Amino acid sequence: MKHLFRFHGRRSEEGSWELMDEEWHHILKVLRLASGAAIEIADGQGWVAQATLDEVGKHKGSLQLSSETFQAKPLSQNELVMGLGILKPQGIDEVLPGLVELGVNRLLLIPFLGMDRSRVSEKLLDRWQRQIISASKQAKAAWFPELQVLKSFDAFMEEAVLYPTRYLLDPDGTAEPLSAQLVGPVLAVIGSEGGWHETEVEKFSAHGFQKLRLKSNILRATTAVIATAGIFRQGMSES
């Protein structure tokens, strides 16, 4: 089957589609697709359409829709949520594509004790959202993962208790294999480059997090994030 490039679009309630403006630049200036080229469009909310480029102008064009499908949102028992002590911006840049490809449904960014607040800004959030969209198109994901920044560590804990299965990656945790079949929603948490403060680790324990240790050498935070996501996704049923 011929590869179809996928682009981000918007679907109206009436069923019509339009591409996001920035996608036209990629189509016309980067890929240089011509009239008649077949493409896919996803809205990130379950809808995926197949279309062909109709009239192509200098900056924009028009589409001819051929078909569309809707994929239901993944069931809660298949949901994988990653909580991440907020890494340096380049660290988040590094892990985002892999988390999308591994099927992480939500990413929660957790402030920690002594964190430099410059690690998060509106500009960075916009950049990360664009990266999520780009990776979702590449991975052919019908639902784009959600990105949420918690206001504080304690605010994260208030949300964490909503997840029945909670794990904390910790060097003092057990290295035993996970159960044969994990039932979600699963929340797995990894610290930032310097790990968690001991008072934060105590709060994780008090809130029922199971401590898990990976059988490995010392890992960079970015490696630990991807490895943990892969291990947990493999232990869950497919969406």
Secondary structure as a PSIPRED ss2 file (coil, helix, strand):
# PSIPRED VFORMAT (PSIPRED V4.0)

   1 M C   1.000  0.000  0.000
   2 K C   1.000  0.000  0.000
   3 H C   1.000  0.000  0.000
   4 L C   1.000  0.000  0.000
   5 F C   1.000  0.000  0.000
   6 R E   0.000  0.000  1.000
   7 F E   0.000  0.000  1.000
   8 H E   0.000  0.000  1.000
   9 G E   0.000  0.000  1.000
  10 R E   0.000  0.000  1.000
  11 R E   0.000  0.000  1.000
  12 S C   1.000  0.000  0.000
  13 E C   1.000  0.000  0.000
  14 E C   1.000  0.000  0.000
  15 G C   1.000  0.000  0.000
  16 S C   1.000  0.000  0.000
  17 W E   0.000  0.000  1.000
  18 E E   0.000  0.000  1.000
  19 L E   0.000  0.000  1.000
  20 M C   1.000  0.000  0.000
  21 D H   0.000  1.000  0.000
  22 E H   0.000  1.000  0.000
  23 E H   0.000  1.000  0.000
  24 W H   0.000  1.000  0.000
  25 H H   0.000  1.000  0.000
  26 H H   0.000  1.000  0.000
  27 I H   0.000  1.000  0.000
  28 L H   0.000  1.000  0.000
  29 K H   0.000  1.000  0.000
  30 V H   0.000  1.000  0.000
  31 L C   1.000  0.000  0.000
  32 R C   1.000  0.000  0.000
  33 L C   1.000  0.000  0.000
  34 A C   1.000  0.000  0.000
  35 S C   1.000  0.000  0.000
  36 G C   1.000  0.000  0.000
  37 A C   1.000  0.000  0.000
  38 A E   0.000  0.000  1.000
  39 I E   0.000  0.000  1.000
  40 E E   0.000  0.000  1.000
  41 I E   0.000  0.000  1.000
  42 A E   0.000  0.000  1.000
  43 D C   1.000  0.000  0.000
  44 G C   1.000  0.000  0.000
  45 Q E   0.000  0.000  1.000
  46 G C   1.000  0.000  0.000
  47 W E   0.000  0.000  1.000
  48 V E   0.000  0.000  1.000
  49 A E   0.000  0.000  1.000
  50 Q E   0.000  0.000  1.000
  51 A E   0.000  0.000  1.000
  52 T E   0.000  0.000  1.000
  53 L E   0.000  0.000  1.000
  54 D E   0.000  0.000  1.000
  55 E E   0.000  0.000  1.000
  56 V E   0.000  0.000  1.000
  57 G C   1.000  0.000  0.000
  58 K C   1.000  0.000  0.000
  59 H C   1.000  0.000  0.000
  60 K C   1.000  0.000  0.000
  61 G E   0.000  0.000  1.000
  62 S E   0.000  0.000  1.000
  63 L E   0.000  0.000  1.000
  64 Q E   0.000  0.000  1.000
  65 L E   0.000  0.000  1.000
  66 S E   0.000  0.000  1.000
  67 S E   0.000  0.000  1.000
  68 E E   0.000  0.000  1.000
  69 T E   0.000  0.000  1.000
  70 F E   0.000  0.000  1.000
  71 Q C   1.000  0.000  0.000
  72 A C   1.000  0.000  0.000
  73 K C   1.000  0.000  0.000
  74 P C   1.000  0.000  0.000
  75 L C   1.000  0.000  0.000
  76 S H   0.000  1.000  0.000
  77 Q H   0.000  1.000  0.000
  78 N H   0.000  1.000  0.000
  79 E C   1.000  0.000  0.000
  80 L E   0.000  0.000  1.000
  81 V E   0.000  0.000  1.000
  82 M E   0.000  0.000  1.000
  83 G E   0.000  0.000  1.000
  84 L E   0.000  0.000  1.000
  85 G E   0.000  0.000  1.000
  86 I C   1.000  0.000  0.000
  87 L C   1.000  0.000  0.000
  88 K C   1.000  0.000  0.000
  89 P H   0.000  1.000  0.000
  90 Q H   0.000  1.000  0.000
  91 G H   0.000  1.000  0.000
  92 I H   0.000  1.000  0.000
  93 D H   0.000  1.000  0.000
  94 E H   0.000  1.000  0.000
  95 V H   0.000  1.000  0.000
  96 L H   0.000  1.000  0.000
  97 P H   0.000  1.000  0.000
  98 G H   0.000  1.000  0.000
  99 L H   0.000  1.000  0.000
 100 V H   0.000  1.000  0.000
 101 E H   0.000  1.000  0.000
 102 L C   1.000  0.000  0.000
 103 G C   1.000  0.000  0.000
 104 V C   1.000  0.000  0.000
 105 N C   1.000  0.000  0.000
 106 R E   0.000  0.000  1.000
 107 L E   0.000  0.000  1.000
 108 L E   0.000  0.000  1.000
 109 L E   0.000  0.000  1.000
 110 I E   0.000  0.000  1.000
 111 P C   1.000  0.000  0.000
 112 F C   1.000  0.000  0.000
 113 L C   1.000  0.000  0.000
 114 G C   1.000  0.000  0.000
 115 M C   1.000  0.000  0.000
 116 D C   1.000  0.000  0.000
 117 R H   0.000  1.000  0.000
 118 S H   0.000  1.000  0.000
 119 R H   0.000  1.000  0.000
 120 V C   1.000  0.000  0.000
 121 S C   1.000  0.000  0.000
 122 E H   0.000  1.000  0.000
 123 K H   0.000  1.000  0.000
 124 L H   0.000  1.000  0.000
 125 L H   0.000  1.000  0.000
 126 D H   0.000  1.000  0.000
 127 R H   0.000  1.000  0.000
 128 W H   0.000  1.000  0.000
 129 Q H   0.000  1.000  0.000
 130 R H   0.000  1.000  0.000
 131 Q H   0.000  1.000  0.000
 132 I H   0.000  1.000  0.000
 133 I H   0.000  1.000  0.000
 134 S H   0.000  1.000  0.000
 135 A H   0.000  1.000  0.000
 136 S H   0.000  1.000  0.000
 137 K H   0.000  1.000  0.000
 138 Q H   0.000  1.000  0.000
 139 A H   0.000  1.000  0.000
 140 K C   1.000  0.000  0.000
 141 A C   1.000  0.000  0.000
 142 A C   1.000  0.000  0.000
 143 W E   0.000  0.000  1.000
 144 F C   1.000  0.000  0.000
 145 P C   1.000  0.000  0.000
 146 E E   0.000  0.000  1.000
 147 L E   0.000  0.000  1.000
 148 Q E   0.000  0.000  1.000
 149 V E   0.000  0.000  1.000
 150 L C   1.000  0.000  0.000
 151 K C   1.000  0.000  0.000
 152 S C   1.000  0.000  0.000
 153 F H   0.000  1.000  0.000
 154 D H   0.000  1.000  0.000
 155 A H   0.000  1.000  0.000
 156 F H   0.000  1.000  0.000
 157 M H   0.000  1.000  0.000
 158 E H   0.000  1.000  0.000
 159 E H   0.000  1.000  0.000
 160 A H   0.000  1.000  0.000
 161 V C   1.000  0.000  0.000
 162 L C   1.000  0.000  0.000
 163 Y C   1.000  0.000  0.000
 164 P C   1.000  0.000  0.000
 165 T E   0.000  0.000  1.000
 166 R E   0.000  0.000  1.000
 167 Y E   0.000  0.000  1.000
 168 L E   0.000  0.000  1.000
 169 L E   0.000  0.000  1.000
 170 D E   0.000  0.000  1.000
 171 P E   0.000  0.000  1.000
 172 D E   0.000  0.000  1.000
 173 G E   0.000  0.000  1.000
 174 T E   0.000  0.000  1.000
 175 A C   1.000  0.000  0.000
 176 E C   1.000  0.000  0.000
 177 P C   1.000  0.000  0.000
 178 L C   1.000  0.000  0.000
 179 S C   1.000  0.000  0.000
 180 A C   1.000  0.000  0.000
 181 Q C   1.000  0.000  0.000
 182 L E   0.000  0.000  1.000
 183 V C   1.000  0.000  0.000
 184 G C   1.000  0.000  0.000
 185 P C   1.000  0.000  0.000
 186 V E   0.000  0.000  1.000
 187 L E   0.000  0.000  1.000
 188 A E   0.000  0.000  1.000
 189 V E   0.000  0.000  1.000
 190 I E   0.000  0.000  1.000
 191 G C   1.000  0.000  0.000
 192 S C   1.000  0.000  0.000
 193 E C   1.000  0.000  0.000
 194 G C   1.000  0.000  0.000
 195 G C   1.000  0.000  0.000
 196 W C   1.000  0.000  0.000
 197 H C   1.000  0.000  0.000
 198 E H   0.000  1.000  0.000
 199 T H   0.000  1.000  0.000
 200 E H   0.000  1.000  0.000
 201 V H   0.000  1.000  0.000
 202 E H   0.000  1.000  0.000
 203 K H   0.000  1.000  0.000
 204 F H   0.000  1.000  0.000
 205 S H   0.000  1.000  0.000
 206 A H   0.000  1.000  0.000
 207 H C   1.000  0.000  0.000
 208 G C   1.000  0.000  0.000
 209 F C   1.000  0.000  0.000
 210 Q E   0.000  0.000  1.000
 211 K E   0.000  0.000  1.000
 212 L E   0.000  0.000  1.000
 213 R C   1.000  0.000  0.000
 214 L C   1.000  0.000  0.000
 215 K C   1.000  0.000  0.000
 216 S C   1.000  0.000  0.000
 217 N C   1.000  0.000  0.000
 218 I C   1.000  0.000  0.000
 219 L C   1.000  0.000  0.000
 220 R C   1.000  0.000  0.000
 221 A H   0.000  1.000  0.000
 222 T H   0.000  1.000  0.000
 223 T H   0.000  1.000  0.000
 224 A H   0.000  1.000  0.000
 225 V H   0.000  1.000  0.000
 226 I H   0.000  1.000  0.000
 227 A H   0.000  1.000  0.000
 228 T H   0.000  1.000  0.000
 229 A H   0.000  1.000  0.000
 230 G H   0.000  1.000  0.000
 231 I H   0.000  1.000  0.000
 232 F H   0.000  1.000  0.000
 233 R H   0.000  1.000  0.000
 234 Q H   0.000  1.000  0.000
 235 G C   1.000  0.000  0.000
 236 M E   0.000  0.000  1.000
 237 S C   1.000  0.000  0.000
 238 E C   1.000  0.000  0.000
 239 S C   1.000  0.000  0.000
